[in-house]
């Protein structure tokens, strides 16, 4: 039995197309949300540097340098393992991320070697500023070697903290910071500088077994 082109066309357009794409997208979204929940509500509370390092490195795909460590209760923003790999996520050798920090890997975050990030610091790569034309735009943050960031400072999207620079406690950094500069205030502005000798060190303290 032959079917006329008109009937064949009608039948082919009448049959609904399976929503494979929507289902696949839904599964991916669920997986990302589950991974986010486990990372920020389970793993971050387990008092073991080794276990947290294993999870961040092997499960999330963040590049870890030797002897780098993330303390308890840190919150990580990300769009899944693939998103971290594409945008770039790194914590360099001997660097320390202290308690209750927020690290935003959605737009790309690279932290150099011997970086000290004090408690409750926020590093953002996406900020929804209502007065900005770049609403929600992803902008990578780069923190170079031997940078020191004081407690409760905020680093905004697109900023580079150059080698050896210092961000004072509570500062809000909205622009790039030059090498060895010390910045303070909201918005942060230069108030001094380090010497080359002051910025030449290795954070080599050992981590406790349980923390």
N, C-alpha and C positions, 0 to 999 in steps of 0.2 A: 504493500500500500504506500503510495506516495503522498506527501503532504505539500500543499501549495506553499510557496514562499510567504504569502500573507499570513496563513495559519501558523507556520513555523515561527515567524517573527513574533506573532501575538503570544504564542506559548512560551517562547524564550524570555520575553519581557515580563510575562505574568508570573513566572516562577521566582520567588524571592531568593536573593543571594545570601548565603549564610554569613553571619556577622563574625567571621573568623578574626578579622583585624581588631574589632572591638573586644572580643574575648581575650585575645592575646595581650592587648593593651591593659585590660583589667587584671590579668594574671601578673603582669610585670609590676603594675602599680601596687598590688597586694604584696608582692615579694619585697619591694622597696620599703613599704611601710612596716612590714614584719621585721625586716633587717634593721630599720631605724629604731623600732621599739626595743628589740633585743640589745642593740648597741647602747642606747641612751637610758634604758630603764633596768637593764639586767647586768650587762658586762661592765659598765662603768662603775657599778657598786661592788664588784667583787674585789676584795683586797689582795690582789696579786698583780704585780707589774708584768710578770711573765705571761700570764693569761691574757691580760688586756693587750699587751704588745702582739701576741699571737693573733688575736681577733682582728685588731686594726690592720695588721700587716697581711695576714693570710686570707681573711674573710672579706675585708673591705678593700684591700689592694693598695693601702697607703705605703709608700716607700719609707722604710725606717733605717736610719744610720745606726752604727754600732753604739751601744750604751745610751740610746735615746729612751726617754721614759715619759709616760702620761700618768699623772696622778688620778686619784679618785674623783668621781662626780663631774667629769668633763662631758660637755654636750657637743656632738658632731653633726653638722648638717651635710647631707650629700644626696645625690640622685642615683644611688646604687653603685655597685663596684665598677661597672662600665663607665659611669659618669666620672668617678674619681680618676680612673685610668686615662680617660680622654682629656679631662681638664688639667690633670697633674696634681698629685698630692704627695708631699714629702715632709718628713721631720728628720732633720739632719743629725749627725753623730753628736753624742753627748748633750743634746738639747733636752730641756726640762719644760714640760707643760704642767703647771701646778693646778691645784684643786679648783673645781667649779669654773673652769675656762670654757668658752664657746669658740669652736673652730669651724669655720664655714668652708667646706671643700667644694661647694656647688660651682663656683666660678674659677677654681684653681687656687691652691694655697701651697706655697713652697717655703719651708722654714729651713734655714741653713744650719751649720754646725755651731755648737756651743751657744745656743740661744736660750736665754732664761725668760720664761713667760710666767709672771707672777699670778697669784690667785685671782679669779673672777675677771680675767681679761676677756674681751670679745674681739675676735678678728672676723670681719664680715667681707664677703665677696659679692653679696647682693644686698642692696638697701632700697626699700620702696619709699623714696622721697617724693612726696606729693608735688613739690615745686620743681622737680627735675624732669627734663625732657626724656632722659634715659631711665624711665620708670622700670625698675626691676631688672636692669641690665646686669649681666654677669661680668665682673671685672676682677682679674686675678690679683692676689696680694703676694708680694715677695718680701720675705724677711731674711736678710743676708746674715752672714756669720757674725757671732759675738755681739748680737743685739741683746739689750736688756729692756724688758717692758714691765713697768710698774703695775701694782695692783689696780684693778678696775679700770684700766685704760681701754679705749675703744679704737681699733684700727679700721678705717672705712675702706670700701671697695676701691681697687685700683692703685692702692698705695704701695710704694716700695720703701722699706726701712733699710737704708744702706749699712754696710759693714761697720760694726762697732758703735752704732748709734744707741741712744738711750731715750726711752719714752717715760716720762714721770708718771707717778700714780695719778689716776683719774683724768689723764689727758685724752682728748679726742683728736686723732690724727686724720686729717682730711687731705693732706698733700704729702708728696715724697719727702723723706728726711735724708739729708746729705750724710756722707760718711762721718762718723765720730761726733755728730751733733747731739746735743742734749735738748730735748723739746719738752715744753710744759704748757698746760692751759687748754682752753676750749674756745676756738680751735687751737691746736698745739702750735707753738712758735719756738724758735731757737732761743735758749737762754744761756748756753754755754757749749763746751765741747770737751771731749776726752783727748788724751794723748794717745799716740800709737802704742806706747807701752801699757797703758791702762786697758786697752782693748785687745791685748795679746795674751790670752789665757785659754785654758782647757777646763771645762766643767767635768771633773773626773770623780766626783763623789759616788760611792756605791749606793744602790737602792736596797732598802730593807726587804726581807723575805715576804712580809705581809704588810701591804698598804694599798 
